[in-house]
């Protein structure tokens, strides 16, 4: 069974275990075998998130399309576009509203362009070797979605028979929220499921997109997603990303889920609240076990984290690049949030126009190097195609080292998790490491 491999004396020490009681072992980090057939083009792929509203001053499909050659040259493979549907007027937040308060699943937000301009964007991306996935909001709609008039019985109602804002529970950081600008759909009804799959199918047939990123996917029954994936794949092989970290969603429905545990640990490491032992424990003592072949998305930012929790500078300080190195080389598919390659240094407003200041694209070469490593090394491939993970003891909890091994392809990564210069000989005797503050070595 393909999984993560622990080298006994090396990783036992980093986890704080006694050497005399720690034996070499294959850690059972997986459970079951995924039945999802990943599209062939995802094997060594990365993903790049685009916020059309904020990406350019124009905030249009056409304006973003001009950037496709730059993204391809940087090494981007999959473009995830935030919701493109019209936004509800009723109960709208701010001047422009939330991208996730949809008023029509089969229409385009006129602020971005029209269906023809979106189709042109997708076709242009395909010609340049890029794939396009749409952000899809299946759990809820805006208050004035066309279905409210057409199918009022499709919605969840309170004890008085009234529509009400959607109550979210168990968000990624375990808090609850009531979203007043959206109303929930009732997935106990077969016609809701049928209507949603029909709407998703429309974009595959009409615009030839390559899949979906599914918003708050954990709120819907896994049985719905299983059915949706099977039926969408009949139209064309799709790539499916769930905003979730639920293992059973990756048995039949989704190619990839979020690695929130790694994300939150990287923040703690950068802030001095965790170290190499905590990173090692994620793989030696996993919180959840995922099916063999499942992809996990590794990241340091996205639209939610940037707008609500902080910029890279706020979250990681001087350690931002070091954390991005880990996200790009540990098991998983790395995400870049649009603007990170320009050193995005502000929280983008969520309900207003607030375009990215692209400056000089100062971190483009940094990300291009990481994405090239992913493309060039089988050991860094996604899912079961990638290499085993070997943790390496450094003798210093502020130095994290590991090796990815796939056949004869070996990638070794050592990262300084502190603001001081660190020097260490790796426990296997194969490398002497001297790293500056927040520095790294990939060999």
DAKA-V510632 format. One record per residue. N is the residue number from 1. RES is the residue in three letters. SS is DSSP state (helix for helix, strand for strand, loop for the rest). PSI is psi in whole degrees, -180 to 180 (999 if undefined). BURIAL is b if it has 24 or more other ideal C-beta (glycine too) atoms within 12 Angstrom, else e. Layout:
{{N | RES | SS | PSI | BURIAL} {N | RES | SS | PSI | BURIAL}}
This chain:
{{1 | UNK | loop | 130 | e} {2 | UNK | loop | 135 | b} {3 | UNK | loop | -152 | b} {4 | UNK | loop | 137 | b} {5 | UNK | strand | 136 | b} {6 | UNK | strand | 129 | b} {7 | UNK | loop | 119 | b} {8 | UNK | helix | -69 | b} {9 | UNK | helix | -33 | b} {10 | UNK | helix | -57 | b} {11 | UNK | helix | -25 | b} {12 | UNK | helix | -41 | b} {13 | UNK | helix | -40 | b} {14 | UNK | helix | -25 | b} {15 | UNK | loop | -1 | b} {16 | UNK | loop | 20 | e} {17 | UNK | loop | 151 | b} {18 | UNK | loop | 132 | e} {19 | UNK | helix | -32 | e} {20 | UNK | helix | -22 | e} {21 | UNK | helix | 1 | e} {22 | UNK | loop | 115 | e} {23 | UNK | loop | 155 | e} {24 | UNK | loop | 140 | e} {25 | UNK | strand | 156 | e} {26 | UNK | strand | 117 | e} {27 | UNK | loop | 129 | b} {28 | UNK | loop | 77 | e} {29 | UNK | loop | -2 | b} {30 | UNK | strand | 156 | b} {31 | UNK | strand | 114 | e} {32 | UNK | strand | 173 | e} {33 | UNK | strand | 124 | e} {34 | UNK | loop | 138 | b} {35 | UNK | loop | 1 | e} {36 | UNK | loop | 131 | b} {37 | UNK | loop | 100 | e} {38 | UNK | loop | 136 | b} {39 | UNK | loop | 142 | b} {40 | UNK | helix | -31 | e} {41 | UNK | helix | 0 | b} {42 | UNK | helix | -8 | b} {43 | UNK | loop | -44 | b} {44 | UNK | loop | 26 | b} {45 | UNK | loop | 159 | b} {46 | UNK | loop | 174 | b} {47 | UNK | strand | 144 | b} {48 | UNK | strand | 123 | b} {49 | UNK | strand | 134 | b} {50 | UNK | strand | 126 | b} {51 | UNK | loop | 97 | b} {52 | UNK | helix | -42 | b} {53 | UNK | helix | -43 | b} {54 | UNK | helix | -7 | b} {55 | UNK | helix | -37 | b} {56 | UNK | loop | 167 | b} {57 | UNK | loop | -35 | e} {58 | UNK | loop | -37 | e} {59 | UNK | loop | 41 | b} {60 | UNK | loop | 162 | b} {61 | UNK | helix | -44 | b} {62 | UNK | helix | -41 | e} {63 | UNK | helix | -41 | b} {64 | UNK | helix | -37 | b} {65 | UNK | helix | -31 | b} {66 | UNK | loop | -20 | e} {67 | UNK | loop | -6 | b} {68 | UNK | helix | -44 | b} {69 | UNK | helix | -37 | e} {70 | UNK | helix | -43 | b} {71 | UNK | helix | -41 | b} {72 | UNK | helix | -40 | b} {73 | UNK | helix | -31 | e} {74 | UNK | helix | -19 | b} {75 | UNK | loop | 10 | b} {76 | UNK | loop | 143 | b} {77 | UNK | loop | -49 | b} {78 | UNK | strand | 130 | b} {79 | UNK | strand | 120 | b} {80 | UNK | strand | 116 | b} {81 | UNK | strand | 124 | b} {82 | UNK | loop | 163 | b} {83 | UNK | loop | 135 | b} {84 | UNK | loop | 3 | b} {85 | UNK | loop | 161 | b} {86 | UNK | loop | 150 | b} {87 | UNK | strand | 136 | b} {88 | UNK | loop | 147 | b} {89 | UNK | loop | -40 | e} {90 | UNK | loop | 132 | e} {91 | UNK | loop | 21 | b} {92 | UNK | loop | 141 | b} {93 | UNK | loop | 132 | b} {94 | UNK | loop | -169 | e} {95 | UNK | loop | -35 | e} {96 | UNK | loop | -14 | b} {97 | UNK | loop | 173 | b} {98 | UNK | loop | 136 | b} {99 | UNK | loop | -25 | b} {100 | UNK | loop | 10 | b} {101 | UNK | loop | 78 | b} {102 | UNK | strand | 142 | b} {103 | UNK | loop | -10 | b} {104 | UNK | loop | 117 | b} {105 | UNK | loop | -21 | b} {106 | UNK | loop | 27 | b} {107 | UNK | loop | 168 | b} {108 | UNK | loop | 138 | b} {109 | UNK | loop | 117 | b} {110 | UNK | loop | -18 | e} {111 | UNK | loop | -27 | b} {112 | UNK | loop | -23 | b} {113 | UNK | loop | -152 | b} {114 | UNK | loop | -178 | e} {115 | UNK | helix | -40 | b} {116 | UNK | helix | -41 | e} {117 | UNK | helix | -30 | b} {118 | UNK | helix | -43 | b} {119 | UNK | helix | -37 | b} {120 | UNK | helix | -42 | b} {121 | UNK | helix | -47 | b} {122 | UNK | helix | -44 | b} {123 | UNK | helix | -40 | e} {124 | UNK | helix | -42 | b} {125 | UNK | helix | -45 | b} {126 | UNK | helix | -41 | b} {127 | UNK | helix | -28 | e} {128 | UNK | loop | 9 | b} {129 | UNK | loop | 14 | e} {130 | UNK | loop | 149 | b} {131 | UNK | strand | 155 | b} {132 | UNK | strand | 125 | b} {133 | UNK | strand | 141 | b} {134 | UNK | strand | 140 | b} {135 | UNK | strand | 127 | b} {136 | UNK | strand | 132 | b} {137 | UNK | loop | 87 | b} {138 | UNK | loop | -19 | b} {139 | UNK | loop | -32 | b} {140 | UNK | strand | 167 | b} {141 | UNK | strand | 173 | b} {142 | UNK | strand | 168 | b} {143 | UNK | loop | -27 | b} {144 | UNK | loop | 31 | b} {145 | UNK | loop | 150 | b} {146 | UNK | helix | -26 | e} {147 | UNK | helix | -22 | b} {148 | UNK | helix | -38 | b} {149 | UNK | helix | -40 | e} {150 | UNK | helix | -38 | e} {151 | UNK | loop | 65 | e} {152 | UNK | helix | -23 | e} {153 | UNK | helix | -1 | e} {154 | UNK | helix | -4 | b} {155 | UNK | strand | 150 | b} {156 | UNK | loop | 137 | b} {157 | UNK | loop | 157 | e} {158 | UNK | loop | -175 | e} {159 | UNK | loop | -21 | e} {160 | UNK | loop | 5 | e} {161 | UNK | loop | 18 | e} {162 | UNK | loop | 150 | e} {163 | UNK | loop | 147 | b} {164 | UNK | loop | 161 | e} {165 | UNK | strand | 153 | b} {166 | UNK | strand | 133 | b} {167 | UNK | strand | 112 | e} {168 | UNK | strand | 136 | b} {169 | UNK | loop | 157 | e} {170 | UNK | loop | 51 | e} {171 | UNK | loop | 174 | e} {172 | UNK | loop | -28 | b} {173 | UNK | loop | 23 | e} {174 | UNK | loop | 33 | e} {175 | UNK | loop | 172 | e} {176 | UNK | loop | 151 | e} {177 | UNK | strand | 150 | e} {178 | UNK | strand | 119 | e} {179 | UNK | strand | 106 | b} {180 | UNK | strand | -18 | e} {181 | UNK | strand | 2 | b} {182 | UNK | strand | 158 | b} {183 | UNK | strand | 144 | b} {184 | UNK | strand | 146 | b} {185 | UNK | strand | 149 | b} {186 | UNK | loop | 100 | b} {187 | UNK | loop | 6 | b} {188 | UNK | loop | -13 | e} {189 | UNK | loop | 122 | e} {190 | UNK | helix | -32 | e} {191 | UNK | helix | -28 | e} {192 | UNK | helix | -47 | b} {193 | UNK | helix | -43 | b} {194 | UNK | helix | -43 | e} {195 | UNK | helix | -38 | b} {196 | UNK | helix | -43 | b} {197 | UNK | helix | -37 | b} {198 | UNK | helix | -42 | e} {199 | UNK | helix | -41 | b} {200 | UNK | helix | -41 | b} {201 | UNK | helix | -33 | b} {202 | UNK | helix | -44 | b} {203 | UNK | helix | -29 | b} {204 | UNK | helix | -44 | b} {205 | UNK | helix | -41 | e} {206 | UNK | helix | -39 | e} {207 | UNK | helix | -6 | b} {208 | UNK | loop | 36 | b} {209 | UNK | loop | 172 | b} {210 | UNK | loop | 4 | b} {211 | UNK | strand | -165 | b} {212 | UNK | strand | 145 | b} {213 | UNK | strand | 121 | b} {214 | UNK | strand | 114 | b} {215 | UNK | loop | 141 | b} {216 | UNK | loop | 51 | b} {217 | UNK | helix | -27 | b} {218 | UNK | helix | -15 | b} {219 | UNK | helix | -12 | b} {220 | UNK | loop | 156 | b} {221 | UNK | loop | 138 | b} {222 | UNK | helix | -33 | b} {223 | UNK | helix | -34 | e} {224 | UNK | helix | -48 | b} {225 | UNK | helix | -38 | b} {226 | UNK | helix | -45 | b} {227 | UNK | helix | -44 | e} {228 | UNK | helix | -45 | b} {229 | UNK | helix | -45 | b} {230 | UNK | helix | -41 | e} {231 | UNK | helix | -34 | e} {232 | UNK | helix | -39 | b} {233 | UNK | helix | -22 | b} {234 | UNK | helix | -24 | e} {235 | UNK | helix | -49 | b} {236 | UNK | loop | 153 | e} {237 | UNK | loop | 125 | e} {238 | UNK | loop | 160 | b} {239 | UNK | strand | 129 | b} {240 | UNK | strand | 122 | b} {241 | UNK | strand | 125 | b} {242 | UNK | strand | 131 | b} {243 | UNK | loop | 85 | b} {244 | UNK | loop | 168 | b} {245 | UNK | loop | 35 | b} {246 | UNK | loop | 115 | b} {247 | UNK | helix | -37 | b} {248 | UNK | helix | -18 | b} {249 | UNK | helix | -17 | b} {250 | UNK | helix | 10 | b} {251 | UNK | loop | -43 | b} {252 | UNK | loop | -19 | b} {253 | UNK | loop | -50 | b} {254 | UNK | loop | 139 | b} {255 | UNK | loop | -37 | b} {256 | UNK | strand | 145 | b} {257 | UNK | strand | 171 | b} {258 | UNK | strand | 137 | b} {259 | UNK | loop | 73 | b} {260 | UNK | helix | -33 | b} {261 | UNK | helix | -45 | b} {262 | UNK | helix | -45 | b} {263 | UNK | helix | -50 | b} {264 | UNK | helix | -31 | b} {265 | UNK | helix | -40 | b} {266 | UNK | helix | -40 | b} {267 | UNK | helix | -46 | b} {268 | UNK | helix | -40 | e} {269 | UNK | helix | -48 | b} {270 | UNK | helix | -28 | b} {271 | UNK | loop | 8 | b} {272 | UNK | loop | 16 | e} {273 | UNK | loop | -1 | e} {274 | UNK | loop | 169 | b} {275 | UNK | loop | -163 | b} {276 | UNK | helix | -32 | b} {277 | UNK | helix | -37 | b} {278 | UNK | helix | -40 | b} {279 | UNK | helix | -45 | b} {280 | UNK | helix | -39 | b} {281 | UNK | helix | -27 | b} {282 | UNK | helix | -32 | b} {283 | UNK | helix | -29 | b} {284 | UNK | helix | -31 | b} {285 | UNK | loop | 69 | e} {286 | UNK | loop | 143 | b} {287 | UNK | loop | -38 | e} {288 | UNK | loop | 154 | b} {289 | UNK | loop | 133 | b} {290 | UNK | strand | 155 | b} {291 | UNK | strand | 147 | b} {292 | UNK | strand | 130 | b} {293 | UNK | loop | -11 | b} {294 | UNK | loop | 140 | b} {295 | UNK | strand | 147 | b} {296 | UNK | strand | 142 | b} {297 | UNK | strand | 123 | b} {298 | UNK | strand | 141 | b} {299 | UNK | loop | 160 | b} {300 | UNK | loop | -10 | b} {301 | UNK | loop | 160 | b} {302 | UNK | loop | -170 | b} {303 | UNK | helix | -40 | b} {304 | UNK | helix | -48 | b} {305 | UNK | helix | -42 | b} {306 | UNK | helix | -48 | b} {307 | UNK | helix | -36 | b} {308 | UNK | helix | -26 | e} {309 | UNK | helix | -26 | b} {310 | UNK | loop | 160 | b} {311 | UNK | loop | 171 | b} {312 | UNK | helix | -41 | b} {313 | UNK | helix | -42 | e} {314 | UNK | helix | -41 | e} {315 | UNK | helix | -38 | b} {316 | UNK | helix | -12 | b} {317 | UNK | helix | -136 | b} {318 | UNK | helix | -8 | e} {319 | UNK | helix | 10 | b} {320 | UNK | helix | -47 | b} {321 | UNK | helix | -38 | b} {322 | UNK | helix | -40 | b} {323 | UNK | helix | -34 | b} {324 | UNK | helix | -36 | b} {325 | UNK | helix | -45 | b} {326 | UNK | helix | -43 | b} {327 | UNK | helix | -28 | b} {328 | UNK | helix | -18 | b} {329 | UNK | helix | -21 | b} {330 | UNK | loop | 163 | b} {331 | UNK | loop | 130 | b} {332 | UNK | loop | 173 | b} {333 | UNK | strand | 119 | b} {334 | UNK | strand | 141 | b} {335 | UNK | strand | 138 | b} {336 | UNK | strand | 129 | b} {337 | UNK | strand | 130 | b} {338 | UNK | loop | 122 | b} {339 | UNK | loop | -23 | b} {340 | UNK | helix | -35 | b} {341 | UNK | helix | -8 | b} {342 | UNK | helix | 11 | b} {343 | UNK | loop | 42 | b} {344 | UNK | loop | 117 | b} {345 | UNK | loop | 24 | e} {346 | UNK | loop | 156 | e} {347 | UNK | loop | 116 | b} {348 | UNK | loop | 131 | b} {349 | UNK | loop | 139 | b} {350 | UNK | loop | -31 | b} {351 | UNK | loop | 9 | e} {352 | UNK | loop | 168 | e} {353 | UNK | loop | 126 | e} {354 | UNK | loop | 74 | b} {355 | UNK | loop | 152 | b} {356 | UNK | loop | 139 | b} {357 | UNK | loop | 106 | e} {358 | UNK | loop | -19 | b} {359 | UNK | loop | -118 | e} {360 | UNK | loop | 16 | e} {361 | UNK | loop | 43 | b} {362 | UNK | loop | -21 | e} {363 | UNK | loop | 14 | b} {364 | UNK | helix | -48 | b} {365 | UNK | helix | -37 | e} {366 | UNK | helix | -51 | b} {367 | UNK | helix | -37 | b} {368 | UNK | helix | -39 | b} {369 | UNK | helix | -44 | e} {370 | UNK | helix | -41 | b} {371 | UNK | helix | -34 | b} {372 | UNK | helix | -40 | e} {373 | UNK | helix | -44 | b} {374 | UNK | helix | -42 | b} {375 | UNK | helix | -35 | b} {376 | UNK | helix | -20 | e} {377 | UNK | loop | 118 | b} {378 | UNK | helix | -30 | b} {379 | UNK | helix | -23 | b} {380 | UNK | helix | 10 | b} {381 | UNK | loop | 167 | b} {382 | UNK | loop | 148 | b} {383 | UNK | helix | -144 | b} {384 | UNK | helix | -18 | b} {385 | UNK | helix | -19 | b} {386 | UNK | loop | 177 | b} {387 | UNK | loop | 156 | b} {388 | UNK | strand | 152 | b} {389 | UNK | strand | 124 | b} {390 | UNK | strand | 121 | b} {391 | UNK | strand | 140 | b} {392 | UNK | strand | 128 | b} {393 | UNK | loop | 134 | b} {394 | UNK | loop | -14 | b} {395 | UNK | loop | 6 | e} {396 | UNK | loop | 116 | b} {397 | UNK | loop | -8 | b} {398 | UNK | loop | 4 | b} {399 | UNK | strand | 120 | b} {400 | UNK | strand | 127 | b} {401 | UNK | strand | 143 | b} {402 | UNK | strand | 168 | b} {403 | UNK | strand | 138 | b} {404 | UNK | strand | 128 | b} {405 | UNK | strand | 124 | b} {406 | UNK | strand | 100 | b} {407 | UNK | loop | -125 | e} {408 | UNK | loop | -3 | e} {409 | UNK | strand | 120 | e} {410 | UNK | strand | 126 | b} {411 | UNK | strand | 122 | b} {412 | UNK | strand | 133 | b} {413 | UNK | strand | 130 | b} {414 | UNK | strand | 129 | b} {415 | UNK | strand | 133 | b} {416 | UNK | strand | 119 | b} {417 | UNK | loop | 29 | b} {418 | UNK | loop | 171 | b} {419 | UNK | loop | 12 | e} {420 | UNK | loop | 151 | e} {421 | UNK | loop | 135 | e} {422 | UNK | strand | 144 | b} {423 | UNK | strand | 135 | e} {424 | UNK | strand | 148 | b} {425 | UNK | strand | 128 | e} {426 | UNK | loop | 150 | b} {427 | UNK | loop | -25 | b} {428 | UNK | loop | -1 | b} {429 | UNK | loop | 11 | e} {430 | UNK | loop | -8 | e} {431 | UNK | loop | 136 | b} {432 | UNK | strand | 124 | e} {433 | UNK | strand | 128 | b} {434 | UNK | strand | 110 | e} {435 | UNK | strand | 138 | b} {436 | UNK | loop | 176 | e} {437 | UNK | loop | 128 | e} {438 | UNK | loop | 28 | b} {439 | UNK | loop | 172 | b} {440 | UNK | strand | 161 | b} {441 | UNK | strand | 129 | b} {442 | UNK | strand | 124 | b} {443 | UNK | loop | 999 | e}}
